[in-house]
Amino acid sequence: MRIGELGRRTGVSVPTIKYYVREGLLPPGELTSPNQASYGDAHERRLRLIRALLEVGGLSLSAIGEVLDAVDDKERPVHKVLGAAADRLVPGHTSEPDAETDLARDKVARLIGARGWRVSADAPAAEALTVALAALARVGHGGFGTGVLDEYAEAAERVARADLDHVRRQVAREDLVESVVVGTVLGDAMFAALRRLAQVDASARTFGSEVAG
């Protein structure tokens, strides 16, 4: 297909497609003449993936480029691809060393150890959890983090198992790797929305009977 048709199918403008090609996010089309190129299903699939990572996942183009590099690296184990995608999902955090941060970091390390998670205590997600727990403590709600941490961890394990159960159904490596990335990025957005819906329902059942919007 021509680039215009590719743009119509994916909802991505032609200038943006050309930009993605220049930046290496999208492979160039096959030249059919000095000024024309042909694009195929793989280009359409990759563009849809980029859109999902950008618009729903909220990743920057540079982060998307790193994730796509991991996806395209045939020598990289799927577990490493998942790690690359997960790390890019977690915003970078810089925390000032103080009592709250030290206590939160220790709490996170103990949680990881107690649950037997095979993950480094200095992983980006662990640092993000540290920052969140420390912030809760600073605003006087440290008890919230302490009280629900194990329940959140239990729920996270169930969700992670569901993610990987779905991924394992894929046969081709390309489908498997893409499922890992899409599930990680878009699964976060889906789970956050489900949590909000459940919170509204729980609030209505606890504090009132009206249906909230």
C-alpha positions as a Markdown table, in Angstrom:
| # | Residue | x | y | z |
|---|---|---|---|---|
| 1 | Met | 0.0 | 0.0 | 0.0 |
| 2 | Arg | 1.1 | 3.6 | -0.5 |
| 3 | Ile | 1.9 | 5.8 | 2.5 |
| 4 | Gly | -1.4 | 7.7 | 2.2 |
| 5 | Glu | -3.3 | 4.4 | 2.5 |
| 6 | Leu | -1.2 | 3.4 | 5.5 |
| 7 | Gly | -2.0 | 6.7 | 7.2 |
| 8 | Arg | -5.7 | 6.3 | 6.6 |
| 9 | Arg | -5.7 | 2.8 | 8.0 |
| 10 | Thr | -3.8 | 3.7 | 11.1 |
| 11 | Gly | -5.0 | 7.3 | 11.7 |
| 12 | Val | -1.4 | 8.5 | 11.6 |
| 13 | Ser | -0.6 | 11.5 | 9.4 |
| 14 | Val | 1.8 | 11.1 | 6.5 |
| 15 | Pro | 4.3 | 13.6 | 7.9 |
| 16 | Thr | 4.3 | 11.7 | 11.2 |
| 17 | Ile | 4.9 | 8.4 | 9.5 |
| 18 | Lys | 7.8 | 9.9 | 7.6 |
| 19 | Tyr | 9.1 | 11.2 | 10.9 |
| 20 | Tyr | 8.9 | 7.8 | 12.5 |
| 21 | Val | 10.8 | 6.3 | 9.6 |
| 22 | Arg | 13.5 | 9.0 | 10.0 |
| 23 | Glu | 13.8 | 8.3 | 13.7 |
| 24 | Gly | 14.0 | 4.6 | 13.2 |
| 25 | Leu | 10.7 | 3.8 | 15.0 |
| 26 | Leu | 9.2 | 2.4 | 11.7 |
| 27 | Pro | 11.2 | 0.6 | 9.0 |
| 28 | Pro | 11.2 | 2.3 | 5.6 |
| 29 | Gly | 8.9 | 1.0 | 2.9 |
| 30 | Glu | 10.1 | -0.9 | -0.1 |
| 31 | Leu | 11.0 | 1.4 | -2.9 |
| 32 | Thr | 8.9 | 0.9 | -6.0 |
| 33 | Ser | 10.3 | 4.0 | -7.8 |
| 34 | Pro | 12.7 | 6.8 | -6.8 |
| 35 | Asn | 9.8 | 8.7 | -5.1 |
| 36 | Gln | 7.4 | 6.0 | -4.1 |
| 37 | Ala | 7.5 | 3.3 | -1.5 |
| 38 | Ser | 5.2 | 0.4 | -0.7 |
| 39 | Tyr | 4.2 | -0.5 | 2.9 |
| 40 | Gly | 2.8 | -3.7 | 4.2 |
| 41 | Asp | 0.9 | -5.3 | 7.1 |
| 42 | Ala | 4.0 | -5.2 | 9.3 |
| 43 | His | 4.2 | -1.4 | 8.9 |
| 44 | Glu | 0.5 | -1.1 | 9.8 |
| 45 | Arg | 0.9 | -3.3 | 12.9 |
| 46 | Arg | 4.0 | -1.4 | 14.1 |
| 47 | Leu | 2.2 | 2.0 | 13.6 |
| 48 | Arg | -0.7 | 0.8 | 15.7 |
| 49 | Leu | 1.7 | -0.4 | 18.4 |
| 50 | Ile | 3.4 | 3.0 | 18.4 |
| 51 | Arg | 0.1 | 4.8 | 18.7 |
| 52 | Ala | -1.0 | 2.5 | 21.6 |
| 53 | Leu | 2.3 | 3.0 | 23.5 |
| 54 | Leu | 2.2 | 6.8 | 22.9 |
| 55 | Glu | -1.5 | 7.6 | 23.4 |
| 56 | Val | -2.6 | 5.1 | 26.0 |
| 57 | Gly | 0.7 | 4.0 | 27.6 |
| 58 | Gly | 1.9 | 7.6 | 27.8 |
| 59 | Leu | 5.5 | 6.7 | 26.8 |
| 60 | Ser | 7.8 | 9.3 | 25.2 |
| 61 | Leu | 9.0 | 8.6 | 21.7 |
| 62 | Ser | 12.5 | 8.0 | 23.0 |
| 63 | Ala | 11.1 | 5.4 | 25.4 |
| 64 | Ile | 9.1 | 3.8 | 22.7 |
| 65 | Gly | 12.2 | 3.6 | 20.6 |
| 66 | Glu | 14.0 | 1.7 | 23.4 |
| 67 | Val | 11.1 | -0.7 | 23.8 |
| 68 | Leu | 10.9 | -1.3 | 20.0 |
| 69 | Asp | 14.6 | -2.0 | 20.0 |
| 70 | Ala | 14.0 | -4.7 | 22.6 |
| 71 | Val | 11.1 | -6.1 | 20.7 |
| 72 | Asp | 13.2 | -6.3 | 17.5 |
| 73 | Asp | 16.2 | -7.9 | 19.2 |
| 74 | Lys | 15.7 | -11.6 | 18.3 |
| 75 | Glu | 18.6 | -12.6 | 20.6 |
| 76 | Arg | 17.0 | -11.0 | 23.7 |
| 77 | Pro | 15.0 | -13.3 | 25.9 |
| 78 | Val | 11.3 | -12.5 | 26.3 |
| 79 | His | 11.9 | -11.9 | 30.1 |
| 80 | Lys | 14.4 | -9.2 | 29.2 |
| 81 | Val | 11.9 | -7.6 | 26.8 |
| 82 | Leu | 9.3 | -7.5 | 29.5 |
| 83 | Gly | 11.8 | -5.8 | 31.8 |
| 84 | Ala | 12.7 | -3.2 | 29.2 |
| 85 | Ala | 9.0 | -2.4 | 28.7 |
| 86 | Ala | 8.3 | -2.3 | 32.4 |
| 87 | Asp | 11.2 | -0.1 | 33.2 |
| 88 | Arg | 10.1 | 2.5 | 30.6 |
| 89 | Leu | 6.6 | 2.6 | 32.2 |
| 90 | Val | 7.9 | 3.7 | 35.5 |
| 91 | Pro | 8.6 | 7.4 | 35.7 |
| 92 | Gly | 12.1 | 8.3 | 36.9 |
| 93 | His | 12.2 | 9.3 | 40.5 |
| 94 | Thr | 14.8 | 11.1 | 42.5 |
| 95 | Ser | 14.2 | 11.1 | 46.2 |
| 96 | Glu | 16.0 | 13.1 | 48.8 |
| 97 | Pro | 17.5 | 11.0 | 51.5 |
| 98 | Asp | 15.4 | 11.4 | 54.7 |
| 99 | Ala | 13.9 | 9.3 | 57.4 |
| 100 | Glu | 10.6 | 8.6 | 55.4 |
| 101 | Thr | 12.5 | 7.5 | 52.3 |
| 102 | Asp | 14.9 | 5.3 | 54.3 |
| 103 | Leu | 12.0 | 3.6 | 56.1 |
| 104 | Ala | 10.0 | 3.2 | 52.9 |
| 105 | Arg | 13.0 | 1.7 | 51.1 |
| 106 | Asp | 13.5 | -0.8 | 53.9 |
| 107 | Lys | 9.8 | -1.7 | 53.8 |
| 108 | Val | 10.0 | -2.3 | 50.0 |
| 109 | Ala | 13.1 | -4.5 | 50.4 |
| 110 | Arg | 11.4 | -6.5 | 53.1 |
| 111 | Leu | 8.2 | -6.9 | 51.0 |
| 112 | Ile | 10.2 | -8.2 | 48.0 |
| 113 | Gly | 12.1 | -10.6 | 50.2 |
| 114 | Ala | 9.0 | -11.8 | 52.0 |
| 115 | Arg | 7.1 | -12.5 | 48.8 |
| 116 | Gly | 10.1 | -14.2 | 47.2 |
| 117 | Trp | 10.0 | -11.9 | 44.2 |
| 118 | Arg | 12.9 | -12.4 | 41.9 |
| 119 | Val | 13.5 | -8.7 | 41.3 |
| 120 | Ser | 16.2 | -6.3 | 42.4 |
| 121 | Ala | 15.3 | -4.0 | 45.3 |
| 122 | Asp | 16.8 | -1.1 | 43.3 |
| 123 | Ala | 14.7 | -1.7 | 40.2 |
| 124 | Pro | 12.8 | 1.4 | 38.9 |
| 125 | Ala | 9.5 | 0.0 | 40.0 |
| 126 | Ala | 10.8 | -0.7 | 43.5 |
| 127 | Glu | 12.1 | 2.9 | 43.7 |
| 128 | Ala | 8.7 | 4.2 | 42.5 |
| 129 | Leu | 7.0 | 2.2 | 45.3 |
| 130 | Thr | 9.6 | 3.7 | 47.8 |
| 131 | Val | 8.8 | 7.2 | 46.7 |
| 132 | Ala | 5.0 | 6.6 | 46.9 |
| 133 | Leu | 5.3 | 5.1 | 50.4 |
| 134 | Ala | 7.5 | 7.9 | 51.6 |
| 135 | Ala | 5.1 | 10.5 | 50.2 |
| 136 | Leu | 2.2 | 8.9 | 52.1 |
| 137 | Ala | 4.2 | 9.0 | 55.3 |
| 138 | Arg | 5.1 | 12.7 | 54.8 |
| 139 | Val | 1.4 | 13.7 | 54.4 |
| 140 | Gly | 0.4 | 11.8 | 57.4 |
| 141 | His | -1.1 | 8.7 | 55.7 |
| 142 | Gly | 1.8 | 6.3 | 56.3 |
| 143 | Gly | -0.7 | 3.9 | 57.8 |
| 144 | Phe | -2.5 | 3.6 | 54.5 |
| 145 | Gly | 0.6 | 2.3 | 52.8 |
| 146 | Thr | 1.4 | -0.1 | 55.6 |
| 147 | Gly | -2.2 | -1.3 | 56.0 |
| 148 | Val | -2.8 | -2.2 | 52.3 |
| 149 | Leu | 0.7 | -3.0 | 51.1 |
| 150 | Asp | 0.4 | -6.8 | 51.4 |
| 151 | Glu | -3.1 | -6.8 | 49.9 |
| 152 | Tyr | -1.9 | -4.7 | 47.0 |
| 153 | Ala | 1.0 | -7.1 | 46.5 |
| 154 | Glu | -1.3 | -10.1 | 46.5 |
| 155 | Ala | -3.6 | -8.4 | 44.0 |
| 156 | Ala | -0.5 | -7.5 | 41.8 |
| 157 | Glu | 0.6 | -11.1 | 41.8 |
| 158 | Arg | -2.8 | -12.3 | 40.6 |
| 159 | Val | -2.8 | -9.7 | 37.9 |
| 160 | Ala | 0.7 | -10.5 | 36.8 |
| 161 | Arg | -0.2 | -14.2 | 36.6 |
| 162 | Ala | -3.2 | -13.3 | 34.4 |
| 163 | Asp | -0.9 | -11.2 | 32.2 |
| 164 | Leu | 1.5 | -14.0 | 31.7 |
| 165 | Asp | -1.1 | -16.7 | 31.2 |
| 166 | His | -2.4 | -14.7 | 28.3 |
| 167 | Val | 1.1 | -14.2 | 26.9 |
| 168 | Arg | 1.9 | -17.9 | 27.0 |
| 169 | Arg | -0.9 | -18.6 | 24.6 |
| 170 | Gln | 1.0 | -16.9 | 21.8 |
| 171 | Val | 3.1 | -19.2 | 19.6 |
| 172 | Ala | 5.2 | -17.1 | 17.3 |
| 173 | Arg | 8.0 | -15.1 | 19.0 |
| 174 | Glu | 6.8 | -11.8 | 17.3 |
| 175 | Asp | 3.3 | -12.3 | 18.7 |
| 176 | Leu | 4.7 | -13.4 | 22.1 |
| 177 | Val | 7.0 | -10.4 | 22.5 |
| 178 | Glu | 4.4 | -7.9 | 21.3 |
| 179 | Ser | 1.8 | -9.4 | 23.7 |
| 180 | Val | 4.3 | -8.9 | 26.5 |
| 181 | Val | 4.8 | -5.2 | 25.6 |
| 182 | Val | 1.2 | -4.4 | 24.9 |
| 183 | Gly | 0.0 | -6.2 | 28.0 |
| 184 | Thr | 2.5 | -4.4 | 30.2 |
| 185 | Val | 1.7 | -0.9 | 28.8 |
| 186 | Leu | -2.0 | -1.1 | 28.1 |
| 187 | Gly | -2.7 | -3.5 | 30.9 |
| 188 | Asp | -1.6 | -0.8 | 33.3 |
| 189 | Ala | -4.1 | 1.6 | 31.9 |
| 190 | Met | -6.9 | -1.0 | 31.9 |
| 191 | Phe | -6.2 | -2.1 | 35.5 |
| 192 | Ala | -6.1 | 1.6 | 36.7 |
| 193 | Ala | -9.6 | 2.1 | 35.1 |
| 194 | Leu | -10.9 | -1.1 | 36.6 |
| 195 | Arg | -9.6 | 0.0 | 40.0 |
| 196 | Arg | -11.4 | 3.3 | 39.7 |
| 197 | Leu | -14.7 | 1.6 | 38.8 |
| 198 | Ala | -14.3 | -0.8 | 41.7 |
| 199 | Gln | -13.6 | 2.1 | 44.1 |
| 200 | Val | -16.7 | 3.9 | 43.1 |
| 201 | Asp | -18.8 | 0.8 | 43.6 |
| 202 | Ala | -17.2 | 0.1 | 47.0 |
| 203 | Ser | -17.7 | 3.7 | 48.1 |
| 204 | Ala | -21.4 | 3.5 | 47.0 |
| 205 | Arg | -21.9 | 0.3 | 48.9 |
| 206 | Thr | -20.1 | 1.6 | 52.0 |
| 207 | Phe | -21.2 | 5.2 | 52.2 |
| 208 | Gly | -24.4 | 5.5 | 50.1 |
| 209 | Ser | -26.7 | 3.8 | 47.6 |
| 210 | Glu | -26.6 | 6.2 | 44.7 |
| 211 | Val | -24.9 | 5.2 | 41.4 |
| 212 | Ala | -21.9 | 7.5 | 41.0 |
| 213 | Gly | -20.6 | 8.6 | 37.6 |
